[in-house]
Amino acid sequence: MEQEEKVNIEKEWEQLLDHIQRIVGKRPADLNGVLFLIGVQELGKGPRHFTKEQKQDLMHIAVCKVLSLGGYYQQVGTDPDGWPQWQLVRPVPHADLLAQEDMLKAYVIKYFAS
């Protein structure tokens, strides 16, 4: 990712966090906080108490959903409890942690723009 593109993503990311704060009333601390909100939204059961394991599952739902915008995952249905199930369609490119985070941020921005 080029430096100019990285700067644009960070600018859009900060704008997104401001937008979420206006809607939810609290600014997410980081990418994980935003992914949690996306997971709750995609589950579609509204806000409620989630176990630690369910929170991890919500994060997985969110990662799959945003990466589906890039053609990496496809939803293949739901389990008996109504939780979305995903299938890897094509490998996610290998990258260091910062590059992975930038890629996820770019897809999260795209998610909220659609």
N, C-alpha and C positions, 0 to 999 in steps of 0.2 A: 504494500500500500504506500503510495507516494505521500510526502509530507503535507502537501496542500489538501489532498483528500482526507488525511488524518485530522487536519485542523478543521475542515468542514464538518466531519463527523462529530468532533468534540463540541463544536458550536451548536449543531443540531441536537446533540445529546443534552446539553445544558438547557436548551429551549424545551425539549421534551420533558425533562425533569420539572421545569417550571410549570408546564402545562398540567402534568400529573398532580402537582401540588395544588393547583387551582381546583382541580376536579375532586381529588380525594381529601384534600385538607392537610396532607403531610407529604413532604418531599422524600422520595425514596433515597436511601443512603447510597445505594450503588446498583450495579447491574442486577445483582441477585434479587434486590427488592422489586425491581421492575419485572423481572422474570416471574417472581411469585405472583404479582398482580395479573400478569398475562395468563399464568396457569389457572388462577381462580376464574378469570373471565372465560377461558376456553373450557373449563370443566362445566361452567354454566349452572352451578348449584348455589351461587351467591356466597356472601361472606359467612363463615362459620368457623368453629374451632377445628383445627387440623392437627393430627398427630405429627410428630417429627418425620415419620416415614411418609405420611401423606404430603407434607411440605416438600420433601425431596421429589416425590412423584409429580407434584405441581410444577416444580422447576423443570423436570424432564419434559412434561407436556409443553411447557413454554418454549424450551430450546427446540424441540421437534417442530412446533408450530412456526416459529420464526425462521428456522432453517428450511422449512417446506417452501417458503417464499423464494428460495434459491434453488429449489428442485432437489434438495438433499433427502427430505423425508416426505412420506405420504401417509395420511391417516387411512387406516384400514378397517376402522370400526370402533366399537366400544366394548369394554368388558361388561360382565353382568351387573356391575355396580354403576355403570354409566361413565366410566373413565375412558377417555380417548386412548386408542392404541395406535402406535405409529410403526412404520417400516422404513428402514433405510433404503433409499432408492439408488443413491450414488454416494461414494465415499466423500466425507468432509475432508477438505485439504488439511494436511498436517502443517502446523505452525506453532510458534512459541506462544506462551500464555497471553502476552500483550496483543499479538496479532489475532488470536482467537477471540479475545474480548472485543477488539475493534470490529471484527467480522460480525459478532453477535449484536453489537450496538448498531451497526449499519442495518441489519435485518430487523431489529426492534424498532428503529426509526421508521423503516418501511412498513412494518406492521401497523403502527399507529397512524401512518399517513393514508392507509387504505380503508 
